[in-house]
Amino acid sequence: MKILTTFTAVAALIAGVSIAQAQGTMGQTGGSGMAPKTTGNAAFCIATAPGGPLNCKYASLAACEKDAKAQNLNCSPNPNKSTTGSKQ
């Protein structure tokens, strides 16, 4: 019984470490733990390459999507801007 209890405690400890590591990396790009590099400070960005720098020069999503579609790229909100709806 003591072996089973010890085994269960070790398994729980390992699982806890794995979950903590997964939670620490969620939402990050490139595995570096930092947001992608951005150029510009407008509200919307085009990702120039997967996991690469963001070109944030678009004030509206429509303008961003127009250029992104022509280049087969994707738009995203500027990670350095607030997305709470506040006027900046």
N, C-alpha and C positions, 0 to 999 in steps of 0.2 A: 504494500500500500504506500509506503514511503517513497518508493521508486516512481510509482504512478503520479504522486503529488509533485515530486521534483520535476518529472518530465512535463507535466501540465504547466508548472510555473515557468520552466524554460521556454516552452512553446509560446506561452502568453507574452513573455518578454520579447522574444524574437518577432512575433506578430506586431507588438506595439512599436518596435523600432521600425519595422517595415512601413507601417501606417504613418508614422511621424515623418519618415523620409518622403513618402509619397505626398503628404500634405505640404511639405516644405517646397516641393517642386511644381505644384499645380499652378497653372496660369503663367508660367515663365516660358520664355522662348530661348532657344539656343543652349539651354542648360547652364548658362552663366549666372543665373540668379538675378539678372538685371533686365529691365525693359529694353526693347530694341532701340537703337540709336535713331533719333529723328532729326530731320532738317526742316526748318520752317516752324511756324507756331500757329498755323491755322487749325480749324476744328477737325478736318478730315485729311487722311493720309492715304497714299498708295504705297503698298509694299513692293519695292523694286525687285526683290527676290525672296523666296521663302526663308524666313528667319533673318532676312537682311534689313538694311536701314529703311526707314519710312520717310517718304517725301510728303511733308505736311504743308501743302500750299493751297488747299481747297477750303473755302469758306462754307460751301454747301455740299451736301452729299450728292446732289444731282450733278454738279460740276465734276466732282471726283469720279463718279461712276461713268460719266461720258468719256473721260480720258482713260479710265481703267479698262473699259470695254474695248476700246480701240487697241489697247496693248495686251489684252487678255490677262489683266491683273485684277486685284481686289482692293476695295476701299475698306478703311477701318477708322474708328474715331481716334483722334490724337491721344495717346496714352498719357501725355503730359498736361492735358486739359481736363477740367472738371466735366463730368457727364451728369451732374445732378439737375441740370436745367437752369442753373444760375447764370445770369448775364455776366460775361467776363469782358 
